[in-house]
Structures are given as structure tokens and as C-alpha cells.
Amino acid sequence: MAKRAARRAKLHAIDGARIHNVVFDHTPANDRDQSYIKKVRPRSDNQRLLMEAIDSKPLTVALGPAGTGKTYLAIAAAVEALESGTVSRIVLSRPAVEAGENLGFLPGDMREKLDPYLRPLWDALNDRLGAKRLAQNLDDGTIEIAPVAFMRGRTLNNAFVLIDEAQNCTYGQLKMLLTRLGWHSTMVMTGDPDQTDLLPELSGLASIATKLDGLEDVSVVRLTQGDVVRHPLVGRMLSVL
């Protein structure tokens, strides 16, 4: 009898633990869908400077090699600004320049044609918002795709504007993009001057950054291989390539 009672008590304790885990465990079943709630924290001093610049300046130019978190931190700041009501929309622009290959004609509407070029932005937005909210925001225009070729003549008020892969824009294109900045807006321009897919003399990012550096209300943040947050081998390869 004593053994049977002890066995029943043990089983009751296990069942109680199971019930407790089911009812009171508040860990999300899908961390990816709820990751936009998480606060992004810098992993290096330069990343901290970049986040502070985006929060305090209407225009930030982020330069650095691949894997330093330039685009992801900008996307995270854009989503936080949208969530807090600081801006009413997010505008994404990225030059449609292929990395040494010619993909030829791409079928579909503008979003479908640009999708291969904007995939890194989609990945970051999906990580911050989740697929369902991202689709809703795209459908109602809260998040807008704005190809570089279609930006001329626009004034972007009350918006968070991200110009990604700016090293693949000419000086004239970057000048045009910078002058789209409107009232109550924030613009972030990211790129790696050393990794352009244009002829080196055609890329205008390095020249633009030099001329804007030191200008009031503009912050130019330069990240290095020490800020790479991908596989550690990426930083070591960048030191020799």
C-alpha cells in the first residue's frame, strides 16, 4: 500500500508540473512571429553609435563592410519609429543593380520585379514584424517600395526612409535621394564603398559621405571588420580580401 501511494503521489506531481507548464508558461510558441517586441541591442561600440545617430539625427550615413548590421539596425529603428507613432510609414529604396550577373527580364508587377533585390530588407522586416503584419503593411501602403528610378520629384514627409546598398548609386542618384527628405522624417543611407557593383569611379557613396561628414544634423558612422556580427570567419576574410 505504501509503495502504491508513493507511486500515485509521484504521478500526481508529474501531472501537476505538466499542467503548470501548459497553463503558466508564457514563452511564445513562435519566437519569430513575436520578435518585433524585442529590443535590439548593439554588439559593438560602432553599432551603439549608429543606433544613437539614427535616434538623434534626421540623416545618418552608415558605411561598413558586409555583416556589420547596418541594414538590420536601420530596419529595427524604422519598425520602432512606426510602432511608436513617430512616423506614419516606412519607405524602402535600393538600386536594382545585379552583382556581376544579368538575370534578364523579370516577370510580375513592380514588387515582384524588385523582390530579388529587396530580399535582404524583407528578411529583416519579417524578423521584426512577422510575415502576417509585414504583408498587411505592404498592402495598405504603410511600408512602401520606392525604386531609385521613381524617387525623383517626391517629398517624403513623416516617413522613415532607408536607402540600402547606396554604393551602387551614382553621385547624382544619391544627391537626388538625399533631397527627398521631408518634414518630420528620418533617412538612413547604408552601404559599403569598397564593394560596389558599379565601376569604382561611378559610385558616389564615398564622396557623398566625405562631403556630409561634420555637417550639422548629419551623422556619418563608419563600421569596421571588428563590427561584423556574422560568422567570425567573415571578419577574418575581410581583413585579407
Rosetta blueprint (number, residue, H / E / L):
1 M L
2 A H
3 K H
4 R H
5 A H
6 A H
7 R H
8 R H
9 A H
10 K H
11 L H
12 H H
13 A H
14 I H
15 D H
16 G H
17 A H
18 R H
19 I H
20 H H
21 N H
22 V H
23 V H
24 F H
25 D L
26 H L
27 T L
28 P L
29 A L
30 N L
31 D L
32 R L
33 D L
34 Q L
35 S H
36 Y H
37 I H
38 K L
39 K L
40 V L
41 R L
42 P L
43 R L
44 S L
45 D H
46 N H
47 Q H
48 R H
49 L H
50 L H
51 M H
52 E H
53 A H
54 I H
55 D H
56 S H
57 K L
58 P L
59 L E
60 T E
61 V E
62 A E
63 L E
64 G L
65 P L
66 A L
67 G L
68 T L
69 G L
70 K H
71 T H
72 Y H
73 L H
74 A H
75 I H
76 A H
77 A H
78 A H
79 V H
80 E H
81 A H
82 L H
83 E H
84 S H
85 G L
86 T L
87 V L
88 S L
89 R E
90 I E
91 V E
92 L E
93 S E
94 R L
95 P L
96 A L
97 V L
98 E L
99 A L
100 G L
101 E L
102 N L
103 L L
104 G L
105 F L
106 L L
107 P L
108 G L
109 D L
110 M H
111 R H
112 E H
113 K H
114 L H
115 D H
116 P H
117 Y H
118 L H
119 R H
120 P H
121 L H
122 W H
123 D H
124 A H
125 L H
126 N H
127 D H
128 R H
129 L H
130 G L
131 A H
132 K H
133 R H
134 L H
135 A H
136 Q H
137 N H
138 L H
139 D H
140 D L
141 G L
142 T L
143 I E
144 E E
145 I E
146 A L
147 P L
148 V H
149 A H
150 F H
151 M L
152 R L
153 G L
154 R L
155 T L
156 L E
157 N L
158 N L
159 A E
160 F E
161 V E
162 L E
163 I E
164 D L
165 E L
166 A H
167 Q H
168 N H
169 C L
170 T E
171 Y H
172 G H
173 Q H
174 L H
175 K H
176 M H
177 L H
178 L H
179 T L
180 R L
181 L E
182 G L
183 W L
184 H L
185 S L
186 T E
187 M E
188 V E
189 M E
190 T E
191 G E
192 D L
193 P H
194 D H
195 Q H
196 T L
197 D L
198 L L
199 L L
200 P L
201 E L
202 L L
203 S E
204 G L
205 L H
206 A H
207 S H
208 I H
209 A H
210 T H
211 K H
212 L H
213 D L
214 G L
215 L L
216 E L
217 D L
218 V E
219 S E
220 V E
221 V E
222 R E
223 L L
224 T L
225 Q H
226 G H
227 D H
228 V L
229 V L
230 R L
231 H L
232 P H
233 L H
234 V H
235 G H
236 R H
237 M H
238 L H
239 S L
240 V L
241 L L
